Every structure is written in C-alpha cells, then in structure tokens.
Amino acid sequence: MTRKLLKGGRVIDPSSQRDGVFDVLIDGGTIAAIGDDLSATAGTAEIIDCRGKLVLPGLIDTHAHVYEGVTGRFGLNADMCGVHSGVTTLVDQGGPSCITLPGFRQYVAQPSHTRVLAFLSAYLVGGLEGHYYPELYRPECLDVDATVKSARSNLDLVRGLKAHAEIGGFARWGVDVMRIATRIGREAQLPVYIHFGQLWPKPEDGALAVNPDSIFNQVVEMLKPGDILAHPFSRHPGGFVELDGKLHPLVPEAIARGLKIDVGHGSHFSFQTARIVLDAGVMPDTLGADMHGYNTSVPPPPGTPDFHPDEEDHMFKGKSRFGLVSAMTSMLALGLPLEHVVAMVTRNAAQMIGMEGELGVLKVGGVADVSVLEDARGRWVMRDNEGTEVVTDRWLSPSFCLRAGQRFDAQSPILPLAQAA
C-alpha cells in the first residue's frame, strides 16, 4: 500500500479541536503526520489534491441496515452504504440477533471493506424484513440470557442493543417488550438504542388503548445513562413531539439524566418536526442515515414482500437516493453549525459505540480512516418525507474515503443528485 499525502484540505477533527488547512500523510494503514506543509517529508508519497475539500475523520453511520440477504429486502450492501458512500464505519441497528450474529460476522462484517459493527437486536429473530411481521416481536420472542451471552461474547462486534418503543408495539403488549429489552441492556452493560415513531400499524382488534404522548415518559423511566433515543425529528406521534405540536416536556429531563439523541434520518425525517425540536433548544448528539431496502432506490430481491409500512408512509415509495453525507447536508440546512455536524458523525458517534480515541479521530499513529467531502456553495432544494422543501446554500457530497489507508471512491448508486433551486 503506497504512502499518500492528502494535500491542502480543510481538516476538521473535533476530538483534537483541529480546524484549518493542513496536510495529512498516510503511511500504509496509519496516519504518519498532520501538519501545515508536509511536502518535504512526504518522499515518494502519492499526492492527492484536497484543496477546497473537507478532510474529516472517517465518518461513522450510527444507524445502518446491512444484514444483506438474511433480513430480506431490508438489508442493503454494506460497502454500497459504507466506503462507496464516503463512510468508513457502519453500525447495523438490530439486524442480527443472538441467533444470527455468527452469520452476520461471517457474511457481512468480515468480507466488507467497510468496518461493520452492530447493535444486537433484543428480539430473537432480529430485523427480518424490517419487522414486517409484528407477532415475531412479542414478549415471548425475547430471551434475556441468550442475548446477554451473545453480546458479551462478541464485544469486538456488538456495541449495543436495539429495541422499539412505538404505538404499534405498545398497543399490542404495553411496556413488556421494552422492559425486557432494557433489562438486557443493563445485564450486558451496553447502551440500548430505542426506536421511536411508527414501525408497525396499530392492531385493529384487541388492542390496548394508547395515548402516543405517554410513550416517551414510560420508556425514559426504564433507561440508563448512555442509552440512545432515536428519531427525534420523526413526524410520527409517540416520540419527541406531542400531538399538540410541542416538544414533549420530559425531553430536557431525559437529556439531563444522561440519555443521548440520534437522528436516525431515513423515512422518519421531517423538517417541520426538526424545527420544533431544535427551536426548543434540543441538539442531537449523533446522526445515522437509516437507509434500508424499503426507502431507497435499490431493486428488491425477487420474492420479497411488495409492501412495507415504511414504504407506504414514504412519499417517494422507495425511490429515494441518499446517504450519511446528504443527511449531514440536511442538518446544515436546518442551521446546525458545520463543526457540530462533523462531531455528530465522528467524535460523538465514536463515543456512542465506546470507541472514542480509536475511531472518529485523526491522530498520528492512529488508523487511517479518512473521509474527504466536496463542499459546494449555491442554492439547492431538499425535500423530506412529507414533501416539505427547504433551500440550502451548502451541499456536501462524498469524494472518496480511506479505510485503513485503502482508497475507495464515492461511486455508490444511491448517492443523491443535487437539485438546483
């Protein structure tokens, strides 16, 4: 592997509080030097012109669905969402379970060029077809001991647990499933990532009466510091914003108790909801793209279901093109500072997975995971899943990334095309 000199880009690394124009010298899979002008010490290194570009620690997508094949249409190809989209690390959210984790390791994590980690599903069946069959997720379909054992025996791969708190589940089983899932998190001593918003339709018959505004506080009471609340910008009821259009009053208390907030972008994202949450002073910690086979333009595998609630709710009917970097652009369009957006997908994401100082940082002697982004100025239109349009004057797009020093150009077929305003 040749030496590479990333020349003259704007290096932003929140972990080291570095923000300026620097050179980055890569030697094999390691960062050899970071400095103002390293040309004299680069020797025969390949020089890569990064002027006008952002040079960032390798991006970490905290919400991926990449158990390709096993989860049916739901799981996408890891490298398509990862290195070929400018992202060096993916965290699969709830695809593998204690039963299917060995297959996830052998057929996804090990062969992928992208670093792939997982938040293990609290449910025995994992993320089959994106939880298309809700009866597989009832309380009897969780096993505390088996899931804790699996997680603790695979800590190189498993960085947390995934569970769901939404109207469809609460209408069927009340708090039982969530109580078991949070017990798994405590016994495994790992963070639990909680999905809020719509997942399953509410059952028509025999359902418990559920007030969506009561879900958030019931779930928060079960959680421990470091657990993660997902989809703060979802337009669906049962999460951060109440039916009256105001921030749930317990959100500030949840933050004060040490809970973290992840923007699982995907089919849940609403500019209007985001405005409510941000204007109330709530700033999310991390950002995941939440791409899967029912909200992207990827052709479905033959024989998988034609319909999925997530696709039905998605105004583009599965025809979207997006990724983590375009999700970053949407955060900028909402007015979040670039420095915070970069922290969401680098330092903060590394903290979430317990790998701070190892990932999400550019440091001499550290792994050469680097993401290089184009940073264009102009006027472009962004649309959310409600059809709301927002005009942004800044558009980020991936150029290439280095994963342990190996270069991968951003050529994923699901990368979005900027639409001029």
Salt bridges, closest charged atoms under 4 A:
ASP19 OD1 - ARG10 NE 2.88
ASP23 OD2 - LYS7 NZ 2.68
ASP27 OD2 - ARG3 NH1 3.34
ASP37 OD1 - LYS7 NZ 2.62
ASP49 OD2 - ARG51 NH2 2.68
GLU140 OE1 - ARG138 NE 3.55
ASP156 OD1 - ARG105 NH2 2.85
ASP176 OD1 - ARG179 NH1 3.58
GLU187 OE2 - ARG183 NE 2.84
GLU221 OE2 - ARG257 NH1 3.39
ASP227 OD1 - LYS224 NZ 2.87
ASP279 OD1 - ARG275 NE 3.07
ASP290 OD1 - HIS63 NE2 3.11
ASP290 OD1 - HIS65 NE2 3.06
ASP310 OD2 - HIS292 NE2 2.57
GLU311 OE2 - ARG73 NH2 3.08
GLU312 OE1 - LYS317 NZ 3.82
ASP313 OD1 - ARG235 NH2 3.00
ASP313 OD2 - HIS236 NE2 2.87
GLU339 OE2 - ARG10 NH2 3.19
ASP369 OD2 - ARG115 NH1 2.62
ASP369 OD1 - ARG403 NH1 3.26
GLU374 OE2 - LYS53 NZ 3.57
ASP375 OD1 - ARG377 NH1 2.79
ASP375 OD2 - ARG394 NH2 2.80
GLU389 OE2 - ARG383 NE 2.72
ASP409 OD1 - ARG407 NE 2.85
